[in-house]
Amino acid sequence: MKKWVLSFFLVYSHVLAAQKNQQNTVTGSWYGKADVDMSGIYNNYLTELVIKQKGDEIEGIFGYYFKDVYQSFFVHGTYNKKTREIRIENIPVIYFGTNSTINSIECNTDFIGTLFVSAVKRGINGHFYHDGKYKYMCPDLRVTYTLDENENQDSALHNSIAAKKIWKPQPDDFIITATETKKEEFVNNQGPVRKPGKEEAPVMKAVIVTPEKNADDIQKITEAYKRRKNVYEKDLYVESDSVKVTFYDNGDIDGDSISVFMNNRLVLSHQGLSAKAINLYMKLDHTTNMNEISMFAENLGSIPPNTALMIVSDGKNQYEVYMSSSLTQSSTVRLIRKK
């Protein structure tokens, strides 16, 4: 009997320790609303933090929706298990009082938050702190994040217009079709621009952009791409006829510059990698079951090789792929349509 009781308590203690350890992690999808920390100001930001914890370090995606703009950034930070404190530095956020989100300035912030655990939920209370020199122009933002237990299905962003913005690109995003290489302007990604009539309100335009370099530049990049070896990183199975592809610098921002090829055709060139997302909305070639996306290194930055985090979303599934290219090989993924 004593042995049985001892075994029971050992197992029970192990289970409790495992549960406590699981509750003390910040890995997951967190969503919330950030409010300007000033009396009489009611501007707010729908925000989402999707992070992975590795020891005392965290990395992931910070995204927010403000007025008519959605932005996302690849972030690095730290997590102190003893104090349950999260720190993420250098997160740019659009100025709360802007009249135009297209031409607005961005306030640089540092996020500091504390994990809390209750019987009913886990959350993070925190602030986006601005540089003290700009406290009046860029006040702090306070936020409470809630863990999405359903892997992001019910988050604030997914239940808001922000989710729709994922498939309605902003002016600095790129839309790429399987065959077209011309530049067009679309209204909210619904069709060609129409000049508003007297009773129509002006609408925000999303610009469809493909390589606008001259023919010699395109030929030069394409020939260099053909000389390099394609290294296949992964096969990704997608369920839609178009995908959103996002590139971030993977790690230190060191001046990496890339071009992107789709099915061996140059679709985007001379793009510098940074913590800010490069978003491409790519229509797949319906005549084939497999499409290829390749990252071509234009340089190696100050820390070789040229590396990036690529995120591919088909609206239902999301894949993360770490891409690494050099001056002798390009990094490639294959997108395979599910039947």
Long-range contacts (C-beta under 8 A, 24 or more apart in sequence): 23-117, 23-122, 24-81, 24-84, 24-115, 24-117, 25-53, 26-51, 26-53, 26-58, 26-79, 26-86, 26-115, 26-124, 27-51, 27-52, 27-53, 28-147, 28-148, 29-147, 29-148, 29-151, 29-152, 29-155, 30-123, 30-124, 30-145, 30-146, 30-147, 30-148, 31-145, 31-146, 31-148, 31-152, 31-155, 31-156, 31-157, 32-124, 32-143, 32-144, 32-145, 32-146, 32-156, 33-143, 33-144, 33-156, 34-64, 34-128, 34-141, 34-142, 34-143, 35-141, 35-142, 35-143, 36-96, 36-139, 36-140, 36-141, 37-127, 37-139, 37-140, 37-141, 37-142, 38-139, 41-96, 41-139, 43-96, 43-97, 45-93, 45-141, 46-156, 46-157, 46-160, 46-162, 47-143, 47-145, 47-156, 47-157, 48-152, 48-155, 48-156, 48-157, 49-124, 49-145, 50-152, 51-75, 51-77, 53-79, 56-80, 56-81, 58-86, 58-88, 61-311, 62-88, 62-91, 62-111, 63-157, 64-93, 65-157, 65-160, 65-161, 65-162, 65-165, 66-93, 66-94, 66-96, 66-101, 67-98, 67-101, 68-101, 68-204, 69-94, 69-101, 69-102, 69-165, 69-170, 70-162, 70-165, 70-166, 70-170, 71-170, 71-276, 71-277, 72-246, 72-277, 72-279, 73-248, 73-275, 73-276, 73-277, 74-248, 74-249, 74-250, 74-275, 74-277, 74-309, 75-275, 76-251, 77-111, 83-114, 84-114, 84-115, 84-116, 85-112, 85-113, 85-114, 85-115, 86-111, 86-112, 86-113, 86-114, 86-115, 86-124, 86-126, 87-111, 87-112, 90-275, 91-128, 92-276, 93-128, 93-141, 95-137, 95-138, 96-138, 96-139, 96-141, 102-171, 102-204, 107-131, 107-134, 107-137, 107-138, 109-138, 109-140, 109-141, 113-143, 113-145, 121-146, 121-147, 122-146, 122-147, 123-147, 166-244, 166-313, 166-315, 167-244, 167-281, 167-315, 168-206, 169-206, 169-279, 169-281, 170-206, 170-279, 171-204, 171-205, 171-206, 171-207, 173-206, 173-279, 173-280, 173-281, 174-208, 174-209, 174-210, 174-267, 174-268, 174-278, 174-279, 174-280, 174-281, 175-206, 175-208, 175-209, 175-280, 175-281, 175-283, 176-210, 176-262, 176-267, 176-268, 176-280, 176-281, 176-282, 176-283, 177-283, 178-262, 178-263, 178-283, 178-284, 178-285, 178-286, 180-210, 181-210, 181-211, 182-210, 183-207, 183-208, 183-209, 183-210, 183-212, 184-208, 210-267, 210-268, 211-266, 211-267, 211-268, 211-269, 213-269, 213-270, 217-269, 218-266, 218-269, 221-259, 221-266, 221-269, 221-296, 221-298, 222-266, 224-296, 225-259, 225-261, 225-264, 225-266, 225-294, 225-296, 225-330, 226-264, 228-296, 228-327, 228-328, 228-329, 228-330, 229-328, 229-329, 229-330, 230-292, 230-294, 230-329, 230-330, 230-332, 231-329, 231-330, 231-331, 231-332, 232-332, 232-333, 232-334, 233-321, 233-322, 233-323, 233-331, 233-332, 233-333, 234-319, 234-321, 234-333, 234-334, 235-333, 235-334, 235-336, 236-312, 236-319, 236-321, 236-333, 236-334, 236-335, 236-336, 237-317, 237-336, 237-337, 237-338, 238-284, 238-312, 238-314, 238-317, 238-335, 238-336, 238-337, 238-338, 239-314, 239-315, 239-316, 239-317, 239-337, 239-338, 240-314, 240-315, 240-316, 241-283, 241-284, 241-286, 241-337, 242-281, 242-282, 242-283, 242-284, 242-314, 243-281, 243-282, 243-284, 243-312, 243-313, 243-314, 243-335, 244-279, 244-280, 244-281, 244-282, 244-312, 244-313, 244-314, 244-315, 245-279, 245-280, 245-281, 245-282, 245-293, 245-310, 245-311, 245-312, 246-277, 246-278, 246-279, 246-280, 246-310, 246-311, 246-312, 246-313, 247-271, 247-273, 247-277, 247-278, 247-280, 247-295, 247-308, 247-309, 247-310, 247-323, 248-273, 248-274, 248-275, 248-276, 248-277, 248-278, 248-308, 248-309, 248-311, 249-273, 249-274, 249-275, 249-307, 249-308, 249-309, 250-307, 250-308, 250-309, 250-322, 250-323, 251-303, 251-307, 252-303, 254-301, 254-302, 254-303, 255-299, 255-301, 255-302, 256-297, 256-299, 256-300, 256-301, 256-306, 256-307, 256-308, 257-297, 257-298, 257-299, 257-301, 257-306, 258-295, 258-296, 258-297, 258-298, 258-306, 258-308, 258-325, 259-295, 259-296, 259-298, 260-293, 260-294, 260-295, 260-296, 261-292, 261-293, 261-294, 261-296, 261-330, 262-291, 262-292, 262-293, 262-294, 263-288, 263-291, 263-292, 264-292, 264-294, 269-298, 270-298, 273-306, 273-308, 284-335, 284-337, 289-336, 289-337, 289-339, 290-334, 290-335, 290-336, 290-337, 291-334, 291-335, 292-332, 292-333, 292-334, 292-335, 293-332, 293-333, 293-335, 294-330, 294-331, 294-332, 295-323, 295-325, 295-330, 295-331, 295-332, 296-325, 296-330, 297-325, 297-326, 297-327, 297-330, 300-326, 300-327
